[in-house]
């Protein structure tokens, strides 16, 4: 595939924009009826397998955490999620967009991430109703610059 085609795919395929790679193990936390099915299918298409669920008992290469305002304590959820991924792995926090049910304030995400020892490196529109925030440990953030 040409570099131009790669860039075109990144614009049109949300999973490619999130940086997922073939053969990665991606664990999904917080799945419910409201998640973006198109994004889930795109991630599975890129990694070549199904997302593993909350019961997966090994470390994953990346975690997708769907989180809504009434899902409990965001800091606790982030700390728990970091225990599930390989060092340097990506944690994608998916929250409802502004004006949608369950919207989480950007300042709350930033505060919870800092308290959990994470740095936010990127935010993208991850679907019609969801925003994705890429969170990494500060060590991993420095390596990926």
Secondary structure, 3 states (H helix, E strand, C coil): CCHHHHHHHHHHCHHHHCCCCCCCCEEEECCCCCCCHHHHHHHHHHHCCCCECCCCCCCEEEEEEEECCCCCCHHHHHHHHHCCEEEEEEEEEEEECCCCCCCCCHHHHHHHHHHCCEEEEEEEECCCCEEEEEEEEHHHHHHCC
